[in-house]
Amino acid sequence: MFRISLRGRRLKPALSVAVLAATAAAVIINISAPKEQPVYSTREITIPEGYNSFQIDRLLHENKIIAEEGALVSLSPDLFSDYWFLEDAETLEGFLFPDTYEFYEQSSPEVVARKLLENWNKKAAVLFISKGSVLSQLTAASIIEKEIPDSQSERAVAAGIVYKRIKEGMPLQMDATLCYIKDKFGCGRVIPSDKETDSPYNTYKNKGLPPGPISNPGLSAIKAAIFPKSSEYWYFISDPKTGKTVFAKTLDEHTQNIVKYLR
């Protein structure tokens, strides 16, 4: 029951009952009417293979899927401890599976990340034989994704070269790792001074793999890293005009290829 007080107001006798009734009805309608729920649109978006987490973050922000740029990339793997493959990861880089998704606009970064991680869990996790090799193999895959165009056979050979050089104590000297240091959104051409950058991701100054992935690779690159192919080659570059990978057996041959295809 609602009690309406009009104390202090003088109502005309002919209108008092009508005013009371109208006011009471308005109160009832205002209280009982359900509040309108906000309607969020959905958006379909494709995350390209090889995008790093910063590029994915910006793509999602520009498409109004997350409200703040930087919100996704700042998430800690500790928030997703139920995924076994993140056990040794320091960031989510490499585990944000590239694919086509549908998201609600203004989604929380945690919800978005979990959707990408769950897809990685379904499509990529099953390929890894050893739990302890996930981060290193994914890091190799992330480099191969950036260095080698989408050719499964060439990528497998390149992966074999990566592991062979690591075993022999040779620096990998991969330009893609320098780009990751220089500009997360695309560095263009690598210049000589970039090779002197002091960073654990600099594979010119440091031997072995960088501390983590530099991109989020697709299945082709992941399979190449897990199932490398042995060869007699030690070096490779990609022809920027054709996208074809040019392999070399010796440093002299590799230098000639650089002069021929990259200068």
ABEGO torsion letter per residue (X at the ends): XBBBBABGBBBBAAAAAAAAAAAAAAAAAAAABBBBBBBBBBBBBBBBBGBBAAAAAAAAAAAGABABBGAAAABBAAAAAABAAAAABABABGABBBBBBBBBBGBBAAAAAAAAAAAAAAAAAAABABAAAAAAAAAAAAAAAAABBBBAAAAAAAAAAAAAAAAAGBBAGBAAAAAAAABAAEAEBBBAAAAABBBAABAAABBEBBABBABBBBAAAAAAAABBBBBABABBBBBAAAGBBBBBABAAAAAAAAAAAAX
